[in-house]
């Protein structure tokens, strides 16, 4: 019996050891399987982590650089203002801005004549934009004064206060600009008005003459803002480009066509740091000469902010054979460096006499416009801001309204894309974006308001829209090419 008990005990111990050994083996196998599975998941996740990081970075860090790629699209030029419209003889001097799907198109409505004299009102048409269609409202007078002519509309979109400002000048109706230049003493007012409802109504205009023209030493003979839109810098400062004639030490040294009653002409800016409440004088392009000692008169000007807060001032020159002049400011327009001629930016300097002789104009050149916008392909160039420029791209006459593109901060310019082949003159550009409700991506678009006609360069003011793809496609065609001016 004792032997049987010992045998049974031995058998039980053996069975227990065997069971424990099998359990340990099973657990080890399961643990190995679990650990292997975890490691596989970790490896897969790490392999996926790199691309996921890139996608997240693109979506979060650089959304401002993401634009939709569209097919080229543009509209046919449309007449917005024309000669004989309402009670007016001629419509001239365009200016345009875009804000909250609304175009605000301004011009001078000249009652008595097509010239720069007589009774002139500044008028506005508001255009409600729906995609690529615009519904234009009625003509409304936004600036006038009995016995004066209201001239040179300069609208600015103040994005800080969500307000539209309008800077303009008042000159006695029948006092010519050349009499003012000859007399050497300004007889005019510089005014600013505001709209808090996107152009529907306007405040009573405020006189800012004393803080601007009144601070010039010597005083100007004649000052003119713009014309064309003003800008707001990233700092919030408002800038209005313009020009003035002054009797200084340079004027009497000039001769023949370059002498404007012994005055000198300068392109300059005025500025406001309190959203248009008060204004002060900014810098000007210093007087200069070209390599042949021809005077560079900086006349009607346009400004744009490029990278790193730098401001480029681009001015008309009055010499018949000179191209436009550009200058740069690193302190928000308070001072500008020496001007240089932009050899690509030819502008008209000649006219036809009644006998069909071609002669140089006493006041050559023509007003132009610039607008800055985010570079659609940031990896192509070092500049984050591209600049579009418009003017009559002809070295002879006011014709061939065209646009050019700068991808390097106004240092160089593309050949022109011609958008109107016949007579044309002053113009103004604006930039706007449309967001796709599905993708959230934005498209980049432009509009231009310009003088044009089949008989003269100011038969009417025409309006055209186009997207950045249409612009790049048009520039690639290189329809117009001129040799650089000598």
C-alpha positions in Angstrom: 0.0 0.0 0.0 2.9 2.3 0.9 4.4 1.5 -2.5 1.2 2.5 -4.3 1.0 5.8 -2.4 4.5 6.7 -3.4 3.8 5.8 -7.0 0.7 7.9 -7.2 2.5 10.9 -5.6 5.2 10.6 -8.2 2.7 10.4 -11.0 0.9 13.6 -9.7 4.1 15.5 -9.4 5.0 14.6 -13.0 1.7 15.6 -14.4 1.9 19.0 -12.5 5.3 19.7 -13.9 4.2 18.7 -17.4 1.1 21.0 -17.2 3.2 23.9 -15.8 5.7 23.4 -18.6 3.0 23.4 -21.2 1.4 26.5 -19.7 4.7 28.4 -19.6 5.4 27.4 -23.3 1.9 28.6 -24.3 2.3 31.9 -22.5 5.7 32.5 -24.0 4.3 31.8 -27.5 1.4 34.2 -26.9 3.7 36.9 -25.5 6.0 36.5 -28.5 3.0 36.9 -30.8 1.7 39.9 -29.0 5.1 41.6 -28.9 5.6 40.9 -32.6 2.3 42.4 -33.4 3.0 45.5 -31.4 6.3 45.9 -33.1 4.7 45.6 -36.5 2.2 48.3 -35.7 5.0 50.6 -34.5 7.0 50.0 -37.7 4.0 50.7 -39.9 3.1 53.9 -38.0 6.6 55.1 -38.2 6.7 54.5 -41.9 3.5 56.5 -42.3 4.5 59.3 -39.8 6.9 61.1 -42.2 4.3 61.8 -45.0 1.7 62.6 -42.4 4.0 65.2 -40.9 4.4 66.8 -44.4 0.7 67.0 -45.0 0.0 68.5 -41.6 2.7 71.0 -42.1 1.3 72.1 -45.5 -2.1 72.5 -44.1 -1.2 74.3 -40.9 2.0 76.2 -41.6 1.5 77.4 -45.1 -2.3 77.8 -45.9 -1.7 81.4 -47.1 0.4 80.0 -50.0 -2.2 77.6 -51.2 -4.1 78.8 -54.2 -6.3 76.9 -56.6 -5.0 76.4 -60.1 -7.7 77.6 -62.5 -8.2 77.6 -66.3 -7.4 80.9 -67.9 -10.4 83.2 -67.7 -11.0 86.8 -68.6 -13.9 89.1 -69.6 -14.3 91.3 -72.6 -13.8 95.1 -71.9 -17.0 96.7 -70.8 -17.9 100.4 -71.0 -18.5 101.8 -67.4 -18.3 105.5 -68.1 -18.5 107.3 -71.4 -18.5 110.7 -73.0 -21.9 112.4 -72.9 -23.0 110.2 -69.9 -25.7 112.0 -67.9 -25.0 115.8 -67.9 -21.3 115.4 -68.5 -19.1 116.1 -71.5 -16.3 113.6 -70.8 -15.3 110.9 -68.3 -11.6 110.7 -67.4 -9.1 109.7 -64.7 -10.1 106.2 -63.5 -9.6 104.8 -60.0 -10.9 101.5 -58.7 -10.8 99.3 -55.5 -12.5 96.0 -54.6 -13.9 95.3 -51.2 -16.4 92.6 -50.0 -17.4 91.5 -53.5 -18.0 95.1 -54.5 -16.1 97.2 -57.1 -15.9 100.9 -56.5 -15.1 102.6 -59.8 -14.4 106.4 -59.6 -13.6 109.0 -62.3 -13.7 112.7 -63.1 -17.0 113.7 -64.7 -16.1 116.8 -66.7 -19.1 119.1 -67.4 -17.8 121.8 -69.7 -15.0 120.3 -71.7 -12.7 117.3 -72.0 -9.7 119.3 -70.7 -8.4 119.8 -67.2 -10.5 122.8 -66.5 -14.1 123.9 -65.8 -16.7 122.3 -63.5 -15.7 118.8 -62.7 -17.3 116.3 -60.2 -15.9 113.0 -58.9 -18.4 110.3 -59.5 -18.7 106.7 -58.5 -20.4 103.5 -59.8 -20.6 100.5 -57.5 -20.4 97.1 -59.1 -21.7 94.1 -57.2 -19.6 91.1 -58.2 -21.0 87.5 -58.4 -18.2 85.3 -59.6 -17.3 86.7 -63.1 -20.4 88.9 -63.5 -20.7 92.5 -62.2 -24.0 94.4 -61.8 -23.3 98.1 -62.0 -25.3 100.7 -60.0 -26.2 104.2 -61.0 -23.9 107.1 -61.2 -23.5 109.0 -57.9 -21.6 112.2 -57.2 -19.2 111.8 -54.3 -17.2 115.0 -54.4 -18.0 118.5 -55.7 -17.9 122.1 -54.7 -19.5 125.1 -56.4 -16.8 127.2 -58.2 -14.2 124.4 -58.0 -13.2 121.4 -60.0 -12.8 118.1 -58.0 -10.0 116.1 -59.4 -7.7 113.1 -59.0 -9.7 110.5 -57.0 -7.5 108.3 -54.8 -9.6 105.6 -53.0 -8.0 103.5 -50.3 -9.4 100.4 -48.5 -8.6 100.6 -44.8 -8.7 97.0 -43.7 -8.2 97.9 -40.0 -11.4 100.0 -39.7 -13.2 98.4 -42.6 -13.6 101.8 -44.2 -13.1 103.3 -47.7 -11.3 106.6 -47.9 -11.2 109.0 -50.8 -8.5 111.6 -51.2 -8.9 114.2 -53.9 -8.2 117.9 -54.7 -10.2 121.0 -55.3 -8.9 123.7 -57.6 -10.8 126.9 -58.7 -12.8 125.8 -61.8 -11.4 128.2 -64.4 -7.8 128.6 -63.1 -5.6 126.4 -65.3 -2.9 124.2 -63.8 -0.3 126.0 -65.9 -1.3 129.3 -64.4 -0.8 127.9 -61.0 2.6 126.5 -62.0 3.6 129.9 -63.5 2.5 131.9 -60.4 4.3 129.5 -58.1 1.8 129.6 -55.3 -0.7 126.8 -54.7 -4.4 127.8 -54.9 -6.1 124.5 -54.0 -7.4 122.2 -51.3 -6.5 118.6 -50.5 -9.6 116.8 -49.1 -10.4 113.4 -47.6 -13.8 111.7 -47.2 -14.9 108.3 -45.8 -17.5 105.7 -46.4 -18.5 103.2 -43.7 -20.9 101.3 -45.9 -18.7 100.3 -48.8 -19.4 103.4 -50.9 -23.2 103.9 -50.4 -22.8 107.1 -48.4 -19.8 109.4 -47.7 -18.9 111.7 -44.8 -18.4 115.5 -45.2 -15.0 116.0 -46.6 -12.1 117.1 -44.3 -9.5 119.6 -45.4 -6.0 118.2 -44.9 -4.2 120.9 -46.9 -2.4 122.6 -44.0 -0.7 119.4 -42.7 0.5 118.4 -46.2 0.9 121.1 -48.8 1.2 123.7 -46.0 4.3 122.0 -44.6 6.3 122.1 -47.9 9.3 124.5 -48.0 9.3 126.1 -50.4 5.5 125.8 -51.0 4.4 123.9 -54.1 3.1 125.7 -57.1 0.7 122.8 -57.8 0.1 119.4 -56.1 -1.8 116.4 -57.5 -2.6 113.2 -55.6 -2.4 110.0 -57.5 -4.4 109.5 -59.5 -5.4 105.9 -59.0 -5.8 103.9 -55.8 -3.8 104.5 -52.6 -2.4 101.7 -50.4 -2.4 100.5 -46.8 0.9 99.1 -45.6 1.2 96.0 -43.4 2.0 98.4 -40.6 -1.4 100.0 -41.0 0.0 103.2 -42.5 -2.0 104.7 -45.4 0.0 106.0 -48.4 -1.1 108.3 -51.3 1.4 108.7 -54.1 1.3 111.9 -56.1 3.5 114.7 -57.5 4.1 118.5 -57.2 5.7 121.4 -59.0 7.9 123.7 -57.0 10.1 126.8 -57.7 13.4 125.6 -56.3 17.0 126.1 -57.3 16.8 123.4 -60.0 14.0 124.9 -62.1 15.7 127.9 -63.6 18.6 125.7 -64.8 16.2 123.7 -67.1 15.7 124.6 -70.7 13.2 124.2 -73.6 10.7 121.3 -73.2 12.2 120.5 -69.7 11.4 123.9 -68.3 8.0 124.3 -66.8 7.9 128.0 -65.9 11.2 127.5 -63.9 9.7 124.8 -61.6 10.9 121.3 -60.9 8.5 118.3 -60.7 8.8 115.6 -58.0 7.0 112.4 -57.4 6.2 112.0 -53.7 3.8 110.5 -51.1 1.7 111.7 -48.2 0.8 109.4 -45.3 -1.4 108.8 -42.3 -0.7 106.6 -39.2 -4.1 107.1 -37.6 -6.5 105.6 -40.3 -6.8 108.9 -42.2 -7.6 111.3 -39.2 -4.4 113.2 -39.8 -1.9 113.3 -42.7 1.7 114.3 -43.1 4.3 114.6 -45.8 6.3 111.6 -46.8 9.4 111.4 -49.0 10.0 112.2 -52.7 12.1 110.9 -55.5 15.2 113.1 -55.5 15.8 115.1 -58.7 18.1 113.3 -61.2 19.3 113.1 -64.7 19.8 110.2 -67.1 23.2 109.3 -68.7 22.6 112.0 -71.3 21.9 114.7 -68.7 18.2 114.8 -69.5 16.2 115.8 -66.4 14.1 113.0 -64.8 10.9 114.8 -63.8 9.0 112.5 -61.4 5.3 113.2 -62.2 2.1 111.2 -61.5 3.0 108.3 -59.4 1.8 105.0 -58.0 3.1 103.0 -55.0 3.2 99.4 -53.9 4.5 97.5 -50.8 6.8 94.6 -51.6 8.7 92.2 -49.4 10.1 93.2 -46.0 8.0 96.3 -45.9 9.8 98.0 -48.7 7.8 100.5 -50.7 8.4 101.1 -54.5 7.3 104.4 -56.0 6.8 104.4 -59.7 6.4 107.7 -61.5 5.6 109.1 -64.9 8.4 111.2 -66.5 7.6 114.2 -68.6 10.5 114.0 -71.1 9.2 112.6 -74.4 11.9 110.0 -74.7 12.4 108.8 -71.2 10.9 105.7 -69.6 9.3 105.6 -66.2 11.3 106.2 -63.0 11.3 104.0 -59.9 12.6 104.5 -56.4 12.5 102.5 -53.1 11.9 103.3 -49.5 12.9 101.2 -46.5 11.1 103.3 -43.9 7.5 103.2 -45.0 7.7 106.0 -47.5 9.3 108.6 -45.2 12.3 108.9 -47.5 13.2 107.4 -51.0 16.5 106.6 -52.6 17.7 107.9 -55.9 15.4 107.2 -58.8 16.4 105.0 -61.7 14.8 104.7 -65.1 12.9 101.4 -65.7 14.0 100.8 -69.2 11.3 98.2 -69.9 8.5 100.5 -68.9 8.2 102.6 -72.0 5.5 105.3 -72.0 4.1 107.6 -74.7 5.8 110.9 -75.3 4.6 112.1 -78.7 1.5 113.6 -80.3 0.1 114.4 -83.7 -0.4 118.0 -84.8 -3.4 119.1 -86.8 -1.2 118.7 -89.9 -0.4 115.1 -88.9 3.1 115.9 -87.9 4.6 113.8 -85.0 6.1 116.1 -82.4 7.2 115.6 -78.8 4.7 116.4 -76.1 5.5 119.3 -73.7 4.3 117.0 -70.9 5.3 113.5 -72.1 4.5 110.2 -70.5 1.2 108.9 -69.1 -0.2 107.9 -65.7 0.1 104.2 -64.8 -0.9 101.8 -62.0 0.6 99.1 -59.9 -0.9 96.4 -57.6 0.9 93.9 -55.4 -0.4 90.4 -54.7 0.9 87.1 -53.1 3.1 85.1 -55.4 1.0 82.2 -56.6 4.0 79.8 -56.8 6.3 80.8 -53.9 8.9 78.2 -54.8 9.6 79.7 -58.2 11.0 83.1 -57.1 12.6 84.5 -54.0 9.9 87.2 -53.8 6.7 86.5 -51.9 5.0 89.5 -53.5 4.5 89.9 -57.3 3.6 93.2 -58.8 1.3 93.9 -61.8 1.7 97.2 -63.8 -0.5 98.8 -66.4 0.0 101.6 -68.9 -0.2 102.4 -72.6 2.8 100.3 -73.7 3.9 102.5 -76.6 7.0 104.8 -76.7 5.1 107.1 -79.1 1.3 107.6 -78.6 -1.3 106.8 -76.0 -2.3 103.4 -77.3 -2.1 99.7 -76.6 -3.1 99.5 -72.9 -1.1 96.6 -71.5 0.0 94.9 -68.3 3.4 93.7 -67.2 4.5 91.5 -64.3 7.5 91.8 -61.9 8.5 88.7 -59.9 11.5 90.3 -58.2 10.2 93.3 -56.3 10.0 95.8 -59.3 13.6 95.3 -60.3 12.7 93.9 -63.7 9.5 93.5 -65.8 8.0 91.1 -68.3 7.2 92.0 -71.9 3.7 93.5 -72.0 0.4 91.6 -72.5 -1.8 93.8 -74.6 -5.4 94.0 -73.4 -6.7 96.8 -75.7 -5.0 97.5 -79.0 -6.4 100.9 -79.9 -6.1 104.3 -78.3 -5.8 104.2 -74.5 -4.6 106.3 -71.6 -4.9 106.4 -67.8 -5.7 103.1 -65.9 -6.0 101.7 -62.5 -5.7 98.1 -61.2 -7.2 96.2 -58.3 -6.7 92.6 -57.0 -9.3 90.3 -55.6 -9.6 86.6 -54.5 -12.5 84.1 -54.7 -12.6 81.1 -52.4 -13.9 77.7 -53.5 -16.6 76.6 -50.9 -15.6 72.9 -51.3 -11.8 72.9 -51.4 -11.3 76.2 -49.4 -8.6 77.2 -51.9 -8.5 80.7 -53.3 -8.2 81.9 -56.9 -6.3 85.1 -57.8 -7.9 87.7 -60.0 -7.5 91.2 -61.2 -9.6 94.0 -62.7 -8.5 97.1 -64.6 -10.4 100.3 -65.3 -8.9 102.3 -68.2 -9.4 105.1 -70.6 -9.9 103.9 -74.2 -11.5 104.7 -77.5 -11.4 104.4 -81.3 -11.2 108.2 -81.9 -9.4 109.5 -78.8 -7.7 107.8 -75.8 -10.6 109.0 -73.6 -13.8 108.2 -75.5 -14.8 106.0 -72.6 -13.7 104.2 -69.4 -13.6 100.4 -69.8 -13.5 97.6 -67.3 -12.0 94.2 -67.7 -11.4 91.2 -65.3 -8.9 88.4 -65.6 -7.3 85.7 -63.4 -3.6 85.0 -62.8 -3.6 82.1 -65.2 -5.0 84.2 -68.0 -2.3 86.8 -67.1 0.6 84.3 -67.3 -0.8 82.8 -70.5 -1.1 86.2 -72.1 2.5 87.2 -71.0 3.8 84.0 -72.5 2.5 84.9 -75.9 4.6 88.1 -75.9 2.3 90.0 -78.2 4.1 93.3 -77.8 7.8 93.7 -77.8 9.7 97.0 -77.9 13.4 97.7 -77.8 14.5 99.4 -74.6 14.5 103.2 -74.9 17.9 104.8 -75.5 
